[in-house]
Amino acid sequence: MTTALTTAPDKAPSARPPSAADPRRRARRRARIIAVAFVLPALVLLGALVVHPVLFSVGRSFFDASGTRFVGVENYAEMFSDPATLKAVRNTAIWVVVAPVLLTGLGLILAVLVEKVRWATAFKLLLFMPMAVSFLAAGIIFRLAYDEDPDKGVLNAAVVGVHDAFEGTSSYPTARARDGQGLTKGTDGSYRTSAAASPGDAVALGLVGVPPKELPAGAEQAYEAAGRKAGGDELRGVVYLDFTPGGGGEQGKVDKGESGLPKMRVEAVRDGKTVASTTTASDGSFRFQGLDAGSYTVRLPAVNFAPPYEGVSWLGPALVTPAIIGAYLWIWTGFAMVLIGAGLAALPRDTLEAARMDGANEWQVFRRITVPLLAPVLTVVFVTLVINVMKVFDLVYIIAPGPVQEDATVLATQMWLVSFGGGNNQGLGSALGVLLLLLVIPAMVFNVRRFRGSQS
């Protein structure tokens, strides 16, 4: 038995053949490590600049202004009871509804029209150039453009120019009568003679407050006109500047060297009704002929003294939000046009040509074929603009003047004002930031899903 045991060959355990899957597994592991190494810096930055601030803001929103006392949802309750915050929510809703719709519509119209322009590339470049301007610079540009002073604001300069071309303007907005010199001022801003006048009389209506250098061109001296006698059925007079250049002269009397006030509206009033009206000549003279016997009051209507038209208060409480949206349109119209134009260039031309051959006009082709085929692109542009509009801050903060800042505020500016712009309540500001995040997330998710759907 011993011999059998010693002479029997030892049987070593058989080695397993190397599996062919191991090299592939090691290669995949190596690829994952390399991918993580490349992605890790981006993940670190994303966590430091996005994830951590978001989580910190969510936590901070449950504490008071000092950050030491837990208040639960008090900040959220205060947020929806604060009139300024409610106005910010209302203005943000206006932005979300108006700006993306207008931009998408303008971009679509311009993209279609640019296809028919010979210099399409130059036109696109011109419209896209505002995208290169920062919101800060654009805000300063439009703050100046919207200035209420027509000498500074280009928009009001244009509005005033058009208004004056059709309506005209008063030449004597600063003119007034001296006290006790025979003229009394009415409640409507007009002036009238204190004493009654009759046909055959001549009256002198002296005014002051008009700088000689601002007299209308062609104004002549009133001395000779004041010396003319009136006829039997004629009431005449002169409207003059009761100021003698160089000094001297007598108040209430037309002296040599004193100028008439031309183009002044004059009315003859009897029993409260205007029976005759005329305009002064270059020497300030006027006359009413064919008047019935009786007493009259000579009146200078308020239109002679109306202040000049100053234009539109673009940055007033009523128009400040539309004005800022206009500035936003100027910046982003080129963006919408270029994206929609890219989608338009990818449309199947044979479909459009087939529709034209079937007798469809350009409007029918646009409405029934172009727009439906561009629907995915239009949706992406619209949702992208909605996301961008919810975050608008620079234009509102820069363009809106201080007194109307609250009338133009949106959620982003209100968040900053509450946190750092004097409110110093970062708990409430964090709650506003969380609200803004919750409003943006659905649009972002929708955009990402559409993007993934277009890739599959």
Buried (B, 14 or more C-beta within 10 A) or exposed (E): EEEEEEEEEEEEEEEEEEEEEEEEEEEEEEEEEEEEEEEEEEEEEEEEEEEEBEEEBBEBBBBBBEEEEEBEEBBBEBBEEBEBBEBBBEBBEBBBEBBBEBBBEBBBEBBBEBEEEEEBEEBBEEBBEBEEBEBEEBBBBBBEBBBBEBEEBEBBBEBBEEBEEEEEEBBBBEBBBBEEBBBBBEEEBBBBBEEEBEBBBBBBBBBBBBEEEEBBEEBBBBBBBBEEEBEEEBBBBBBBBBBBEEEEBEEEEBBEBBBBBBBBBBBBBBEEEEBBBBEBBBBBBBBBEEBEEEEBBBBBBBEBBBEEBEBBBBBBEEBBBEBBBBBBBBBBBBBBBBBBBEBBEEBEEEEBEEBEEEEBEEEBBBEEBBEEBBEEBBBBBBBBBBBBBBEBBBBBBBBBBEEBBBBBBBBBBBBBBBBEBEBEBBBBBBBBBBBBBEBBEEBBEBBEEBEEEEEE
